[in-house]
Amino acid sequence: MVAASLSALSAGLAGGALAQSRAVVPAGVRVAGVRVGGLDPAQAASTVKSAFAAPLPVVVGGTRVELHPAKLATAYIGPAVGHARAAAGGTNVRLTVAVHGQSVRAAVAAIARRFDRRPKSATIRIRNGRPVVTADSSGESIDESALVGRVVAALTGNVRRPLAARVRTVRPKVTASEIGPVILINRGLNRLTLFHSDNDVWRVFPVATGQSIYPTPTGRFDIVVKWINPTWYPPTQDAWAKGLKPVPPGPGNPLGTRWMGLSAPGIGIHGTDEPGSIGYSASHGCIRMQVVDSEWLFQHVRVGTTVVIV
């Protein structure tokens, strides 16, 4: 009788140990949103591992890029499953995830390199003897900081919904409208042409340019100063001006009523008190205009306007 009782007790203990080794997670329990209720620990761990390893999609425009969480973070699945076995039914157990910040930033930077587009500034080129303003275009740049934050949140929350990358418009440094009108001066023709920023001719004027001994310089310059009713000061470095005195504003002023100084030292576009010189190579390097023409031009250009002399 005693032997039979001991045998029954031994069988009961063995059965209990076996039942405990096959214990399952209570019904309705989840780990980071993954349903593991009714699974044994090994099955639960495998299920959570597969869910965490699912690609994290990032959408840029209409293009989808997949990030691989296993390369970006470490999920501590074993402890989470252990907590799940002891949790009450319906509990969502937290999954601890250690994100590798450097890896996430590198992955996001790689996406940015693929999709970022640099802006293109407008430029001025000489084509067939005339200035041409090339069109500008805006660029695009992924907000890397914002995307890193969203990837980290998705990894720690075990969320795999597509993440839309925030794309910022990057403005070009120089737009065609900022270049504005362009002046072309042809020394051989003694002609000044003002172009719109869309490359169309605006106005054409006859001018006087420099004598052969005092040639007007060629190249690309900018208007750096604009003066109304300027005083003329004799250039100290030129022998022809030796002994001459400054001339205040008035009818006899060699600069007329307007001065548009260029980035070429001592050179400018201006009116003149010698209207008969217009159309000839007659100046000491400057570009002379009829007074009324210089006043019109003065109103339609600005400091920074490009001047091309050919």
Phi, psi and omega in degrees: 000313179296319180298320180295319180295315179298322180295320179294320180296318180297318179295323180293318180296319180296318179295322180294319179297320180293319179297321181293322181292337179258019183300143181246162178289135181306150182301142175083356181279142177232155173241113182051041178087353182268126182288121179232004179300134179086358179261150175283169185304319181293317179295319181296316180297318180295320180295315180294321180297316179296319180294319181292327183282351180301138181302147176258111184279137173241129183251123176242111187063238177254012183255137181254130177238136182254130174259147182253108185304327182298336179272351187245344186200163176242125179257129180270084189282320182304307179300326180293319178294322177300317177294325181295323181297331182260001185278156175285153180305138179090357182282142172254105185280137181287139176255120178282126182233127175260111182275136177270096188304317182297321180293319179296314180298322179294320180295317179293321178298323178295321176297317180298318180298328181285323189250342180297142178231124183288145175288159179239119180280151173291146179226166176246128177232153175263121181227122182054039175079014179220149180285140178232126177270117178281148184292149174265163175212145179281155176251182178224143181219129177288136176284091186296319181300315181294320181291321176302315180298320181289324178294316179300316180297321180293321180292314182290332178267359181055044180254137182237023174291148181301136178257121178275119180289136177279123182249127180258144175279132179252120184280139176294153180297324182227125175259163180299323180292331178285330175295321177070202181291158180233136178259131172244125178245122178257111183295320183294326181263353185049056184223138176246125178242130176257124180254143168292164177292346176268015174078002177277147177289133180260300179216152176234134182230144168282144181220171169249137177242186189289150173294165180298328179280339178231066188291146171290129182293148175259158180134192180251129182224178176230153170284125184249338177215153174225124181233139173261136181048063184284157169269136178269129177245128181296133178293125185287340185273350183256133183294328183296338182264004182298130179088350179280153182247158177303149179242120180287170178304143179153182185301327183266012182285127181298342182264001184067225183249354183221142176228126175239095185284139181262168177287351170283122186306127175077002184251138178206170173257131185203168172286184181208152173265009177236073184299337180290347179278348183296132182099358182234165173271089192229353185269181176263026177123334180283173178251112181269144176227159169301145186304313182297325178291319180296325179291322178294313181299318180305322182286342188246005174236173183217167171299128185106345177301135181281137177236121178250125180245123182236000000 
